[in-house]
Amino acid sequence: MSAAVFALGLSMLTGCSSGKLSTEETCTLLTEKAKELDLANKTESAVQDILAGDDESFTAAINEVTAFLQEAADTTKDQKLAEALQVSINQNNQMVDLLSDKDLSLADKISKTQSNTAEDTEKMAYVSTACPELDELGN
């Protein structure tokens, strides 16, 4: 059982918490899930697939990532981290939507996904600050 899941269960049993995870617990949850899913290799493989024209593999990988990011965003009590994760979730959803647009070239799709606002970029940078171990996983 992961430390984050154990801490969440314990806090719910004792009633000492709102049931939300601390920043550290959320980062542990994210790190463990990324390792469990072999996210670094899966993402690299999915990018190679999309470059080869296989949108489905990439979409499946993005949907898997989005699901666990949403879980973390929903369970953290760190509002700044939740907002940063939500920005990433929104970008993932945008990528999936763009992939289904057959009228756009791959270059146009990439360009549209890289149009982050400065505010979004700043929010997403907080994930690296709060959870530096995620950077080590290639995320």
HELIX and SHEET records of a PDB file:
HELIX    1   1 ALA A    3  THR A   14  1                                  12    
HELIX    2   2 THR A   23  GLU A   36  1                                  14    
HELIX    3   3 LEU A   39  LEU A   51  1                                  13    
HELIX    4   4 ASP A   55  THR A   75  1                                  21    
HELIX    5   5 GLN A   79  LEU A   99  1                                  21    
HELIX    6   6 LEU A  106  THR A  113  1                                   8    
HELIX    7   7 ALA A  118  ALA A  130  1                                  13    
HELIX    8   8 PRO A  132  GLU A  136  1                                   5    
END                                                                             
